Amino acid sequence: MDKLLKLSKFATRKEHRPQPVFKFFNKPLYLVRSGKEIQENEVCFRCKQELTKPEIRQILTKLYGLDVKKVKTWNKMGKIQQSNLSRQYFRKPDFKKVIVELNNPVPPSLQNFIY
């Protein structure tokens, strides 16, 4: 029984750790249209690859006042394209795609925003 009490006390202490504060300058976050149908409480963003999930969560909560429930991210490679004039190939910049699940529903006009 004593072990259970110690474990429960340890778990409560772990929850109350302060989160690190990040500086938000020069970290763009673009609202884009998702490639598939998403739920009414989800929004899709595009950002730089350096941003992490805690930074994205803090940007959305502190700067924009959104109530974030969950953040899903994955890295995408930029497309390879050919220049029309010089016939050379180049790659568009890589980016990170982010789907944010909110506690409140989002209006459909905001979900279908095109970047």
C-alpha positions in Angstrom: 0.0 0.0 0.0 2.9 2.4 0.8 4.3 1.9 -2.7 1.0 2.9 -4.3 0.9 6.1 -2.3 4.5 6.9 -3.2 3.7 6.3 -6.9 0.7 8.5 -6.8 2.6 11.3 -5.1 5.3 11.1 -7.8 2.8 11.2 -10.6 1.2 14.4 -9.2 4.6 16.1 -8.9 5.4 15.3 -12.5 2.2 17.0 -13.8 3.0 20.3 -12.1 6.4 21.0 -13.8 6.6 24.4 -15.5 6.8 24.3 -19.3 9.7 26.1 -20.9 8.9 29.4 -22.5 9.8 29.8 -26.2 10.5 33.0 -28.2 8.1 33.3 -31.1 10.0 35.7 -33.5 10.7 34.5 -37.1 8.6 31.3 -36.7 5.9 31.5 -39.3 2.8 29.3 -39.1 0.6 29.2 -42.2 -3.0 28.1 -42.3 -3.6 25.7 -45.3 -6.2 23.5 -46.7 -5.8 19.8 -45.8 -5.5 17.2 -48.6 -8.2 15.1 -47.0 -11.5 15.7 -45.2 -10.8 16.6 -41.6 -13.1 16.8 -38.6 -14.9 20.0 -37.6 -12.6 20.7 -34.7 -9.3 20.3 -36.7 -7.2 22.8 -38.5 -4.2 22.2 -40.8 -1.0 24.4 -40.8 2.3 24.5 -42.5 5.5 25.7 -40.8 9.3 25.4 -40.8 10.8 22.1 -39.8 12.6 23.5 -36.8 9.3 24.0 -34.8 8.4 21.3 -32.3 5.0 20.3 -30.9 5.4 22.2 -27.7 6.4 25.4 -29.6 3.4 25.0 -32.0 1.1 24.5 -29.0 2.4 27.6 -27.3 2.2 29.8 -30.4 -1.4 28.9 -31.0 -2.5 29.3 -27.3 -0.5 32.4 -26.4 -0.6 34.4 -29.6 -3.9 33.4 -31.1 -5.8 32.3 -28.0 -6.9 28.8 -29.4 -7.7 26.0 -27.0 -5.4 23.2 -28.3 -6.2 19.6 -27.5 -3.7 17.7 -29.7 -0.9 18.4 -32.2 0.0 16.0 -35.0 3.1 16.8 -37.2 5.1 15.2 -40.0 7.9 16.4 -42.2 7.3 16.7 -46.0 9.9 17.1 -48.7 9.5 19.9 -51.3 8.5 19.0 -54.8 11.1 18.6 -57.6 10.2 21.0 -60.5 11.8 22.0 -63.8 12.4 25.6 -64.8 10.7 26.5 -68.1 13.5 28.8 -69.3 16.7 27.0 -68.4 15.4 23.4 -68.3 17.1 22.9 -64.9 15.6 21.0 -62.0 15.2 22.5 -58.6 13.5 21.5 -55.3 11.0 23.6 -53.4 11.8 24.1 -49.7 11.0 21.3 -47.2 8.3 22.0 -44.6 6.4 20.5 -41.7 2.7 19.8 -41.9 0.7 20.2 -38.7 -2.9 19.2 -37.9 -4.1 20.7 -34.7 -7.2 19.3 -32.9 -9.0 22.0 -30.9 -11.5 21.7 -28.1 -14.0 24.0 -29.9 -15.4 23.5 -33.4 -13.9 25.6 -36.2 -16.1 27.4 -38.8 -16.0 25.6 -42.2 -14.8 28.8 -44.0 -11.6 28.7 -41.9 -11.1 25.0 -42.6 -11.1 25.4 -46.4 -8.5 28.2 -46.4 -6.0 27.9 -49.3 -2.4 28.8 -48.9 
